[in-house]
């Protein structure tokens, strides 16, 4: 009789739109476009819609803010300021 082997945990890797580095998704900021067309930073895990990931660093946030597809849709400056406040704590 064979013993059941424990299931291995699946790593959910994502890619930063700014620098292209792959990491586990918990290492990124998730920005979601919901069904109403609104962009939400750090949505709830159950929220549904198209999303992209950005490293929580100043350089990646700045580079993502200049991305042609998201340039005028997301207020990245307020996002950068919010991240600076979090880093200072």
C-alpha positions in Angstrom: 0.0 0.0 0.0 1.4 3.4 -1.0 1.3 6.4 1.3 -0.1 9.6 -0.1 2.6 12.2 -0.7 2.0 15.8 0.6 1.0 18.3 -2.0 3.7 20.8 -3.0 2.8 24.5 -2.7 2.5 26.2 -6.1 4.5 29.3 -6.5 2.6 32.0 -8.3 5.2 34.0 -10.2 4.4 37.3 -11.8 6.4 39.8 -13.9 6.9 43.5 -13.2 5.7 45.7 -16.1 8.5 48.1 -15.5 11.7 46.1 -15.0 10.5 42.7 -16.2 11.8 40.8 -13.2 9.9 37.7 -12.1 9.1 37.1 -8.4 6.3 35.7 -6.3 3.2 37.7 -6.6 3.3 38.7 -2.9 6.5 40.8 -3.7 4.6 43.1 -6.0 1.9 45.8 -5.9 -1.1 44.7 -7.8 -3.0 47.2 -9.9 -6.4 46.0 -11.1 -8.7 47.3 -13.8 -12.2 46.4 -12.7 -15.3 45.8 -14.9 -16.2 49.5 -14.6 -12.9 50.5 -16.1 -11.5 51.9 -12.8 -8.0 51.2 -11.7 -7.5 50.1 -8.1 -4.1 49.8 -6.3 -3.8 47.0 -3.9 -7.2 45.4 -4.5 -8.7 42.7 -2.3 -7.6 39.2 -3.3 -11.2 38.4 -4.3 -11.5 41.3 -6.7 -11.9 40.3 -10.3 -10.5 41.9 -13.5 -7.4 42.5 -15.5 -4.4 43.4 -13.4 -0.7 44.0 -13.7 2.1 44.0 -11.2 4.8 46.5 -10.3 7.7 46.3 -8.0 7.2 48.5 -4.9 10.3 50.5 -5.6 10.7 54.1 -6.6 12.4 53.3 -9.9 9.8 50.8 -11.1 6.9 53.0 -10.1 8.4 55.9 -12.0 9.1 53.7 -15.1 5.5 52.3 -14.9 4.1 55.8 -14.8 5.6 56.5 -18.2 4.3 53.2 -19.7 2.3 54.1 -22.8 -0.7 51.9 -21.9 -1.1 53.2 -18.4 0.3 56.7 -18.6 -3.0 58.7 -18.4 -5.1 56.1 -16.6 -3.5 55.8 -13.2 -2.4 58.5 -10.8 1.1 57.1 -10.2 2.4 60.2 -8.5 0.0 59.6 -5.5 1.0 55.9 -5.6 4.7 56.9 -5.4 4.0 59.3 -2.5 2.0 56.6 -0.7 4.9 54.1 -1.0 7.3 56.7 0.3 5.2 57.1 3.4 5.1 53.4 3.9 8.9 53.1 3.5 9.5 55.8 6.2 7.4 53.9 8.8 
